[in-house]
Amino acid sequence: MSIEKTLLSKNEIIKSIKDNDLVIDVGGAISPCARADYIIDILPYEKMSKEQIWGLSNPRFSKEKWITRDICDKNPWPFADKYFDFSICSHVLEDIRDPIWVCSELIRISKAGLIEIPSRLYETSYRVEGKKLAGASHHRWIIDLENKILRFTFKTSWVHLSWVANKKAPQGENRVLRLLWKDNFKYKENILNSGLDTILYLKRKASSKDVDDFYARLFGYPRLFYRFYKYIKRRFK
């Protein structure tokens, strides 16, 4: 088992695939990989973005090898275990409602693969789409790699707070995370139960005043009243 970050470009990775390897692009209709022999996506073949095909000059996939279905529908995809030598899943996992299921199917049907996702820095920074909006508005998940585990954190509204988000959009390779895996990889959902949990996860250096203001706004209390409440709670617990 292995899952590693890589600085190689997608095209460099695709060029390293053997000519007789069987390849699938999962969720690739918007930007299909021409090297893929199969595509599986909720969009039909006719809706693919032909102008965004990448990887080779002539696509290897065809309409006959284009599988139209919801990849999150909890039914196994129509391929045998380890049917593919390599799978590509590029800028998909952050968009979909159940990336945990999709990860399990990627491992089941393929022997190795490439996963490309927006970096956590990208997803927590202003000025990607808007001045006061962190990351991309349609993304559902913040994804990172920690201790070789792909971790999915639901993107709550707390990430847009002015003292939580980064002020400048990341540039270049800081915008994406590319992961190469072989055999299988570990993944999990990072479940957070409060705004404070989210702040701690994002590892921002929030001051005690920031945290007090956060909870005061959350519960509609004056900040000093909330600080007094915390003092009483500590004093008598």
C-alpha positions in Angstrom: 0.0 0.0 0.0 1.2 3.5 -0.8 -0.1 7.0 -1.2 2.4 9.8 -1.8 2.3 13.5 -2.8 4.0 14.1 -6.1 5.4 17.2 -7.9 5.1 15.6 -11.3 2.5 17.1 -13.6 -0.5 15.2 -14.7 0.9 14.9 -18.2 4.2 13.5 -16.9 2.3 10.9 -14.9 0.2 9.9 -17.9 3.3 9.6 -20.1 4.7 7.0 -17.6 1.7 4.7 -18.1 2.4 1.7 -20.3 0.7 1.5 -23.6 -1.1 -1.8 -22.9 -2.3 -0.6 -19.4 -6.1 -0.3 -19.1 -7.0 3.1 -17.7 -10.3 4.7 -16.4 -11.0 8.3 -15.8 -13.5 8.6 -12.9 -15.7 11.8 -13.1 -13.8 13.1 -16.1 -16.6 14.5 -18.3 -15.6 18.2 -17.7 -12.0 17.6 -18.4 -11.5 14.1 -19.9 -8.1 12.4 -20.0 -7.4 11.2 -23.6 -5.3 8.4 -22.3 -8.3 6.8 -20.5 -9.8 3.7 -22.2 -13.0 4.2 -20.2 -14.8 7.2 -18.7 -17.4 7.0 -15.9 -19.4 10.1 -15.1 -23.0 11.3 -14.4 -22.8 13.4 -17.6 -23.3 11.6 -20.9 -20.8 11.3 -23.7 -22.5 14.1 -25.6 -22.0 16.6 -22.7 -18.2 16.2 -22.3 -16.0 19.2 -22.6 -14.1 18.4 -25.8 -12.0 21.6 -25.6 -10.6 20.5 -22.2 -9.5 17.0 -23.2 -5.9 16.5 -22.0 -3.1 13.9 -21.9 -2.8 12.8 -25.6 -3.7 14.2 -29.0 -6.2 11.5 -29.8 -8.6 10.1 -27.2 -8.5 6.4 -26.6 -12.0 6.3 -25.1 -15.1 6.1 -27.2 -18.9 6.5 -26.7 -19.1 2.7 -26.3 -16.7 2.9 -23.4 -18.3 5.9 -21.7 -20.3 4.8 -18.6 -23.1 7.3 -17.7 -24.1 6.9 -14.1 -24.0 8.6 -10.7 -20.7 7.5 -9.2 -22.1 8.1 -5.6 -25.2 5.9 -5.9 -23.8 3.2 -3.6 -24.0 0.5 -6.3 -20.8 -1.1 -7.3 -19.5 0.3 -10.6 -19.8 -2.2 -13.5 -16.2 -3.5 -13.4 -14.6 -6.5 -11.8 -12.1 -6.1 -8.9 -8.8 -4.7 -10.0 -10.0 -4.6 -13.6 -8.0 -1.5 -14.4 -4.2 -1.0 -14.2 -4.6 2.7 -13.5 -7.4 5.1 -12.6 -7.5 8.9 -12.8 -9.7 11.0 -10.5 -8.9 14.7 -11.1 -10.8 17.5 -9.3 -13.8 15.3 -8.5 -13.7 14.3 -4.9 -14.1 17.8 -3.6 -17.3 18.3 -5.6 -19.4 15.1 -4.9 -21.7 14.2 -2.0 -20.0 10.9 -1.1 -16.2 10.9 -1.7 -15.8 8.1 0.8 -17.8 5.7 -1.4 -15.9 6.8 -4.5 -12.6 6.1 -2.8 -13.7 2.6 -1.9 -14.6 1.9 -5.5 -11.4 3.4 -6.9 -9.5 0.9 -4.8 -11.7 -1.9 -5.7 -11.6 -1.5 -9.5 -8.0 -0.3 -10.1 -4.5 -1.4 -9.1 -3.1 2.1 -8.9 -4.1 5.6 -9.6 -3.7 9.4 -9.6 -5.9 11.6 -7.4 -5.8 15.4 -8.0 -7.6 17.8 -5.6 -7.5 21.4 -4.6 -5.0 22.0 -1.8 -6.3 22.9 1.7 -4.6 26.2 1.2 -6.6 26.8 -1.9 -9.9 25.9 -0.3 -9.3 28.2 2.7 -8.1 31.3 1.0 -9.9 34.4 -0.2 -9.8 35.8 -3.7 -10.1 32.4 -5.5 -13.7 33.3 -6.6 -14.5 36.3 -4.5 -13.0 38.9 -2.2 -14.7 37.5 0.9 -15.2 33.9 -0.2 -12.7 31.2 0.7 -12.0 28.7 -2.0 -14.5 27.6 -4.7 -18.1 28.1 -3.9 -19.3 24.8 -5.3 -16.8 22.6 -3.4 -18.2 20.5 -0.6 -15.0 19.3 1.0 -11.6 20.4 2.2 -9.2 17.6 1.6 -5.7 17.0 2.8 -3.2 14.2 3.4 -2.1 13.5 6.9 -0.1 10.5 8.0 -0.8 8.9 4.6 -4.5 9.2 5.1 -6.7 11.1 2.7 -8.9 13.2 5.0 -12.2 14.8 4.0 -13.6 17.7 6.1 -17.0 19.1 5.2 -16.6 22.7 4.1 -18.7 24.7 6.6 -19.4 28.4 6.5 -16.9 29.0 9.3 -14.1 28.8 6.8 -15.2 32.1 5.3 -14.7 34.1 8.6 -12.3 37.0 8.0 -9.9 35.9 10.9 -9.9 32.3 9.7 -9.4 32.5 5.9 -6.1 33.3 4.3 -6.2 36.7 2.7 -4.4 35.9 -0.6 -5.1 33.2 -3.1 -2.3 30.6 -3.4 -0.3 30.5 -6.6 1.1 27.8 -8.8 1.6 24.3 -7.3 0.2 25.5 -4.0 -3.2 25.4 -5.5 -3.3 21.6 -6.1 -2.4 18.3 -4.4 -1.5 15.3 -6.6 -1.4 11.9 -5.0 -0.1 8.7 -6.5 -1.3 5.5 -5.0 -0.7 1.8 -5.5 -2.7 -1.3 -4.3 -4.9 0.8 -2.0 -4.9 3.8 0.3 -6.5 5.0 3.5 -9.2 7.6 3.7 -11.7 9.0 6.3 -14.1 11.7 7.0 -13.0 14.3 9.5 -16.1 15.0 11.6 -16.2 18.4 13.3 -19.0 19.2 15.7 -18.6 23.0 16.3 -17.2 26.2 14.8 -14.3 26.0 17.3 -13.5 22.5 16.1 -13.3 23.8 12.6 -11.0 26.7 13.6 -8.7 24.3 15.5 -8.6 22.0 12.5 -7.7 24.9 10.2 -4.8 25.6 12.6 -5.3 29.3 12.6 -3.7 31.3 15.4 -7.0 32.6 16.8 -6.7 34.9 19.8 -8.9 34.4 22.9 -10.7 37.6 21.9 -11.4 36.1 18.4 -12.8 33.0 19.9 -14.9 34.9 22.5 -16.3 37.1 19.7 -17.1 34.1 17.6 -19.2 32.5 20.4 -20.8 35.8 21.3 -22.0 36.2 17.7 -23.0 32.6 17.6 -25.3 32.8 20.6 -26.2 36.5 20.5 -24.5 37.4 23.8 -22.3 40.4 24.5 -18.7 39.3 24.5 -18.1 40.2 28.2 -21.1 38.2 29.3 -19.8 35.2 27.5 -16.3 35.6 29.1 -18.0 35.8 32.5 -19.9 32.6 31.7 -16.7 30.8 30.8 -15.1 32.0 34.1 -18.0 30.7 36.1 -17.9 27.4 34.3 -14.2 26.9 34.9 -14.5 28.0 38.5 -17.2 25.6 39.5 -16.8 22.5 37.4 
